[in-house]
Amino acid sequence: MMRKFLIGGNWKMYKGARETEEFINTLKTSKVDISDIDVFIAPPFTSLPVAIELLSNSNYAVGAQNMFWEEEGAYTGEISPVFLKELGVEWVILGHSERRIYFGETDEGVRKKLKTALRLGLNVVICIGETEKEREEGKAEEIVKREIIEALKGAEVDPERIAFAYEPIWAIGTGKTARPEDAEEMHRIIRGSLGNKGEEVRVIYGGSVKPHNAEELLRQDNIDGALIGGASLDPVSFIEIIEAVRRV
Ligand code: PGA
């Protein structure tokens, strides 16, 4: 089964509209061929319009880092997936550990968001992963399986629209990457818990992916791409990671 590589740049709360424009101008000068890779950047909400406009004639897609599960209503401060769709957003990241840790996002919230996103035709990357303590206690497998089961309750596993990002929390923003063989083992477990569509679903890795370690990670059979935080903020390192995909 050949799964198409998927690379996402999760910008977190970095880059307003002006810096987004600068990034994209540099990205567009790169001749890296992404015709057979899915690549998206996920800037903050307020930078989405400029990103979508500047990337409209390119193979790069734009994603959002979060959304609400309702389409509209009295939900002060929330962003409707309908508005994201209207802008031209194609991807949405759900359940990132920073949302779970700092904003009280729950498995149930992820499930509701997933349902709405799929109904509206957004592609989703569902983030799962264990803390350092959970890993030390031998619970990593149990945690990711629970996150998957809870997110998917009542939803069809559609490999065209749903991807998972295995992001061990201890590796995010720390410079500590999972060893490729350990990541591969977790990806195999994740795929195995996705039922009969598992072989088709993309399971990407996130957690301190950098130009120097991307290739080794991406060479693993069950690692289908990367969700990149810090290294996606610099167009040069983002492009270097895409080039690493091309070599795999
Ligand atoms: P990082 O972030 O690459 O900076 O570790 C990854 C993520 O949070 O998706």
Residues whose N, C-alpha, C, O or C-beta is under 5 A from the ligand:
A	BS01	PGA	N10 A171 I172 G173 T174 G206 G207 S208 V209 L227 I228 G229 G230 A231
